Every structure is written in structure tokens, then in C-alpha cells.
């Protein structure tokens, strides 16, 4: 029986345990799946124990970079993205399924990115993955982060996109919130950006947009997406990405090839199950 867990600052309300149990059940695999919340200050002292206790870990905010020093190697997209969301504990190998999960979500929701202007808010673990995958899909990408140091570190690694110290008054086809603002203790809030030396609400970024995407899935309609709905935009929350990255992670744990059509079929069945 596989022993797995999702680890993050606050995963008390995470849907990950249920999703992984669902996917693994569809694949005929028995598992124990825990949700382990860790105060950031305790992560360095607890990481080793977790790696020994579980067969695999799914890593979320804010530990996708912090887990790296505890691993022997990274593989696949984790090498490219420089962030890890999946760990095979036996080999101490880190992987990243966020980017592929993100693109599967957009594809399944009918959101075309090739040739589109896309603004990504947030250059942390998930933001890095989204930026890289959007670039690979042929989108024209700009990115903003309140931490210029983090943003320009990503730019120095990837290049190919426009790093913004301030967000000008411009129209973007797609705006993606990767900041995490709008969940947990920030429910009801919108991420902020700098414009003309002042912090302003990200609501202004949705003027002229076609699609608003928020990686948040709880609540299902974040303040950011509510603003998008108010303006008549197509809105996409992060549930699809959460499901697809989990499916891809489970395939890594099981050493099996992922199948995009199988993933979509499982997702539709999962959506029906939780309605």
C-alpha cells in the first residue's frame, strides 16, 4: 500500500487527499494519503522525517523551492522550472507536474494561448511553471511579482518573457493569478500590483481581457474570478490544474505513462462525483 501525503503551510482544507485517492482507486491502487500542514519555520527540521515516513510527497505553497536542498536530484520539468511539487521519497527525486497540469486545464477549458498576450501574477513555484509552459505554447508572456528579486531571478533563468516592475495600463487577453492571494486568510481579497509608484488592485488588469484564470480552487470563485465574472470574462479556477497535476504525480509514483485522454475522463468522473 502506498503511503503518500501533501505538505504545505496550510493544507487542512486541501482537496488533494480525495483527488489522489480517487485517481489511485481508478488505477486499482490502495493508498494512505495524509494532509500535513507545516509552519514554515518548522519545515527545515521536519523535512527529513517526512521523506523517510512516506513513499511520496506532493508539495504545495510555500515549500516548492524549500524542498530542493533535501533532494538528491530533480528530473523532468523540475529541472527546467527549478521548483518541485512531487517527490519520490525512496530516491529523493523531485519532479514538477504543475506546468503540464496547468496546460491540460486550459486545453480542457477551451482556452487557447498561442499568439495571445498573457499576464502572469506571481513568480513563485507555480508561477514559474506557468510562465515556462505558456512560453512554450507560443503565448506572448509578461509577468509581475511584488518581489522584484524573485521575478528577475526567474527572468535570468528563463528569459523570453517581459518582467514587469510595474504593470502598465495595457490590455492582456489572459490574466493568470498565481499569487495565492484570495485563499486561506486572504479570502475575499484581490492581489495587488504596482502602477505609477502606487499599489493598486489587480481588478484594473481585467479591462479588455478575454479570460481570467486563478490557480485557487477554494473558494471556487475567488475575488479575482468574481471580478472577471462581473466584467463578463471567461473564468477558470484551479480545480482542473489540481486534478491533472495530481494524476500526473500518481503516474510518476506508479512508474506508468500518463495518458491525457485518460486524465480528462477521470476528471469528468471526479467532477460528477463531487457535485
N, C-alpha and C positions, 0 to 999 in steps of 0.2 A: 504494500500500500504506500502510495506516495505521500510524503509529509511536506506540505507547502504552506507559504504564508505571504501576505502582503505586508510590507513595512513602510511606515511613513510617520509624519508628525502627528496626524490625527486621522486614523482610518476606522474610527468607531462606526461611521455610517457608510463605509465603503460597500459598493455592490460587488467588488472583486471576488470575495469568497463564493457568493452564489453563482456568479458567472463561470468561474473555474470549475466548480462542482458540476454545473450544467454541461459545460464543454467536455470535461473528462468523462462524465456519465455517458454522453453521446458516443464517446470513443471507447466505452467499456472499461474504464479505468477507475478503480476505487482510490479515494484520497481523503486525507485530513487536510483541511485548509483553514488556517487561522488568520486573524487580523491583529497585527501587533503595532500599537501606537507607541512612539518613542519620542520623548522630549529631545530636541536637537542636541542639547548639552550632554545627553547620555549616550548618544549614538556611538562615539568612539569606543566607549567601554563595553558596549553591548554587541557590537557587530560580530566579533569573533564567535561568541556563544551562539548567535543566531545562525551563522554559517555552518556550525557543527551540528546544530539541532535539527535543521531542515534539509530536505533533498533539493529544494529550490525556493527561491525568493522572487517575489515581484516587488519592485522598488518604486515608490512614488515620492511626491513632494515632502521634504526638500533634500532627499538623500541620493538622487540620481548621479550626482558628482561625488558626493561624500563617500560612496561605497567603493570608489575606484582604488584607494590605497590598500584595501583589504582583499583585492583580487590578484590572481596570478597573471591573467591575461584578459583581453577583450577580443571579441570576434564579430564578424559581420558588420552591421550598421553601427554597433557600439564603437568600432574603430574609427568610423567616419564621423559620427556625431559627437564623440567624446563624452557621452553620457550613457548610463546603464539603467534599464528598467527590469531586466530579467537576469537572474544569477543561477547557474547550475553549481550547487554548493560543493559537490564531490570534486570537481575540477577547479573550483574557484574561477570560473569563466563567466564574464559578463557579456550580455547581448542587449540589443535595443530593438524592440518591436513597435515603438511609438510611431515612427515615421511611416512604416508600411500600414499600420493600423489607421493612421490619420488619412492616408490616401485612399484606402479601401472605404472609409467612411464617406469621404467626399464623392467618390465614384458611385457608391450605393445611393447617395442622396441626389445624384444628378448634377453635382457642382463641377463645372468644367474650369480648369485652371490654366490651360495652355493659352498664352497670349494675354492673360488677364493681369491687371495690376492688383497686387495683394499687399496688404499691410499686416505684419505680424507684431502683436503687442506682447513683449516678454521674450527674453533670450536665455532663459534658464534651460533646464534639461529638456522639457517638452518643446519649448520654443526653438531650440537648436535643431531638433529633429524635424520640426515642421518647416523651418526655413530651408534646410537642405533638400527635403523632398519636394517642396514647391519649386525650388530652383531646377531640380531635375525634371520636373513636369513641364517646364517651359514657361513658367509664370515670371512676371516682372516683379521682383520682391523688394519691399522696403521693410525695415524692422526698427522697432523702438523699445528701449528698456530704460527704466528710471535710473539704473546703474549704467552709466556710460562705459565704465571699465569693463563690465561684463559684455556689453554689446560689442564693443570694439575688439574684445578678445575673440568673440565668435567671428567677427569680420576678418580678423587676421588669419583665422584658420580656414574659413570657407571662401571668403571673397564672393563676388558675383551678385551681391545684393547691395542695397543702399542703406547704410546705417544712419539713423536719424537722431541727432542730439535734441532736436525739437521737431514736432510734427507740423508741417505747413498746412495751410488751408488748401487741400487738394482732394480730388475725388479718387477713391480707390474702389475697384469692382468688388473686392472681397476683403473684409477685415476680420482677423482671427485673434481672439483673446486667449493668450497662453499664460496669463499672469497669475491665475488662481484667485484674483480679486472677484468677489461675488459668491464665494463659498465659505463654509465654516463661520468664523467670527466676522466675515465681511459680507455676509448675505445682505442683499439689497443695495450694495454699493457698486459703482462703476469704476473701472481702472481710470487713473488719471494720466495725462500726458503734459509735456511742456510745450507751450506755444507763446512766442514773443516774451520769453522770460518768466512766464506765469504758468502754474499748474492749472489745467482745465480738465473738465470731464471728457472722457472718450466718446461721449454721445455725439459730439461735433464731427467725429470721424465718419459717421454713418451717412452724412449728407451725400447724396449721389451714388451711394453704394448699391450693389445688387444683392449681396449676401453677407450676413453676419454669422460667424462661427465662434462658438465658445467651447473650449475643451471641458468646461464644467458640466457635470451631468446631475448634480444635486446642489440647488434645486433644478428641476428640469428646464424651467425658464428663468435664467439669471436676469439680473437687472440689465445687463448688456443686451441679451436677446430680447427682453421686453421692449427695450428702446428700438431695437431693429424691427420688431413686430409693429410697433406704433408707427413706424415710418413705411410700413408695407414691404419690408425686405424679406427675402427668403432667409430663414433662420435654421441653424443646425447646432444642436447641443452635442456634448462629448460622449454620449452613451455608446454610439456606434464605434468610436475610436477605442473606448474602454473595452468593448467586447472583442473587437478584432485584434487589438494588441494582446489580449488575454489568450485568444485562440492561437495566435502565432507563438506566444510564450509556451503554451501547453505542447505545441508541436515540437518545440525545442527540447522541453523536458522529456518527451517521449521519443526523441530522435526520429521523427517522421516528417515527411514532406507536407508542407502546408498546401491547401487547395482553396483558392479564392472562392470558387463556387460553393464548396462545402461550407466555408466560413459564412457566406451570405445566407445560405439555407439555415444554418444553425442560428444565426442572428434573428431571422424572421420567426423561427420557432421560439426563441427566447423572448422576443417581444410579445408574442401571443401568450406565453406563459405568465408574464408579469403584468398583463393588462387586468 
